[in-house]
């Protein structure tokens, strides 16, 4: 009987979940009362628990932004419109680890719905320059890779970029991360459409090959419907599918890969994450053993697309290269253990338990994680790399990647090449980052619980780790599909070999 009741209850729960998923509508509107309730929880949780709320934005300014957001909630709104308000206010915190996410129902809806239209252009943006990197409309002979855009629908690109910047979170005053985020494939079009809406046509201002200002009209790209008319008429050709083990290997190789040229004694390590689950500890040990065995004396480490992950993993890589002892940071603390709206915070019980055992309240009133404030990590002796290291960085280099770069940036045999990191050089708000789910709309936002000051003596400029050798994009490099940062690293290697 008990088992029957359990199965019955499970069926009811699963059935209701399926019904809710099927009945979800992105056009559903929430009343001002519902929006105000969610907004109050959002604001009060940030004010109570966010360790860097007033780090780069004064309290008076944040109060003004919070008040602005509340003023927008006088009428009913869809989830996407509500998120737009939250995104704008959240970006004013200037914390790259604090961001807004859709509800899970909305996310599942996006996973199943066929995209009806797309902004057809992908762009590379830097400073006041916007260059086409891809055009889905392949028959378009005007807006090719390398074409400079000057406007969209009569709005200058500078005005558009400034508007989009207002919805992007970043560490401090870092703009490199914002430019890079907009340059990530498809992101510009998605955010542009969200903020400015879709139009039947886009009037594009651009410069032709002779540098003359011109305009052209383009339409959104409409993905073709799936063709099922010939299904069953032709025998399907079965292509061999990779095994589970092969798929796992492919997944790992997309995150970390070591390439060795034993003839030139140069190696390149592609590293797109410090996250757990990719076998990085074993990968690092095998890699540096292979570097030692093959007498490699020039190592390029590409972390341009590494958004961070486990500090344990980034520390291990650092220990294979560093020539000095190092700490994770000068201070690491939370501002509170208990939150008023803890029932809406993911894993709050376990996070509070962690803080109870591993943090201690100090005289400043904050809960300090003393282990990482005091513990020095030592260089590894076995297979320690003594050659020249070139670290490629950019706007996507974030979080734990910034820690990795900051420890090594002044070392004699290490050269950071490229652009400043997206993560703040002085510090960040991160470590434990649960989701907070608002009860009415189910919209989520990320809430970092600790404030990390990497180096208290570093100028508090709100910038990332700066490269020693700059390698910025150029129109010609984009047009030719050149890897200008890797090219610069190879140029430095050639120069280094000539000096010996």
C-alpha positions, 0 to 999 in steps of 0.5 A: 500500500505504501509503495502504491501511494509513493508511485501515485504521488510520483505520477502526480508530481511528474504529470504536473511538471510535464503539464507545466512545461507544456503549458508554459508561455513566454508571453505570460505577464506578471502583475506589478504586485508579483514583480514588486515582490520579486524585486524586493527579494532581489534588492534586499538579498543583494544588500544583505549578502553581496560582498562587493555591492559597493566596491566599484559603485557607491551606495548612493549610486546603487540606491538610485539604480535600485529605485530606477528599477522599481519605477519600471514595474508599474505595469504587467511584464513578461519574464523577458521584460522583467529580466531586462530591468534586472540585467540593467540594475545588476550590471551597475554593481560591476561584478562579473560573477553577478548575473541574471538567468532565465527561469528553468521553464523559460530555459526549457522552452528555448531548448525546444522551440525552433528559432524563428529568426536571427540577426544574421551578422556576427561581429568583432568589436573593440573600442569604436570599431565593429567588423563583420566576422560571419554572415549567415546570409552567404549570398550577401556579397557586401557584408563579408568578413572584414567589413566595417559597420558604422550603423544599424537602423540609423543608430551609430555603432558607438551608440549601440555598443554603449547601450548594450554595455549597460546590460553587461556585468563585468569586474570593475570598469573593465571594458575588454570583457564587454567587447569580447562578450559582444564579439562571442559568436551570436551574442551581439545579435541576441542582445541587440534583438533583446534590447532594440527588438526585431525589425522586418529589415535592417539598414546597415551602414558600412565602409566598402573596400575603398573606404566609402560610406555606404548603406544596404538593406538586409533581412533577418535570417529565418532558419528553414523548417525541417524537410520531412517530405523525403523521409522513408523514400531513401535508405538512411545511411548510418554513420558510425557513432563514437563510443561513450569513451570516445565522446568523453575524450572528445569533450575533454580535448575540447577543453584541454589539449597539449600539442608538442613540436619536438623539432622546434622544442615548442609546445602549446597548451589549449586550456578553455576551463579550470572546471572540475570534471575534465581530468585536469590534475592528471592532464597537467601532470602528464603534460609537464612530464611530456614537456620534460621528456621532449626537452621543450623550452618554449610553452604557449598556454592559451587561456583566452577562452578560459572563464575560470573554475576550480582554484585547486586546478589553477593553483596546480598549473601555477605550481608547475611554472612559478619560481616563488611561493604564492597565496590565492589572495590577501583577503577572502571573506563573506559579509554574512552567514545568514540571509533573510530570504535563505529559502530562495537561495540554492544550497544555502544550508550547505553554504552556511555549514561551510562558513561555520566550519571554515570561516571566522568572524574578525574585528572588521565584522566579516567572516574570513576564510583564513586558510587561503589568506595565510597559506602559501603554495610552493613550486613543484619540484618534479617536472617543474617547467624552467623554459619560456612561457607565453600566456595568451589572454583576452576578455574571456580570461576570467575568475581563476584564470585571472589568479593564474595570470596575476601570480605569474605576470612579473616572473622573468621567464613568463610573458603575458601576450594579448589583451587584459584579462576580463577578470579584475586584477585587484580582486573579485566577488566569487568563490561560492556562487549560488543561484537565487530563485525569485518566487513569483517569476522564478527568474534566477540571479547569481549571488557570489558570497565571498570577496577576494582581494588578490593583491591589496597593493595592486592599484584599484583601477577596476582593470584586468591583468595587463599584458606585457606584450599587447596584441590587439585585433586589426581589420586586416587580421579579422579579414584574413582570419589571422590568429594575431595573438598566437602570431605574436607569441610565435614572433617572440619565440623566434626572437628569443631563439635568435638571442641565444 
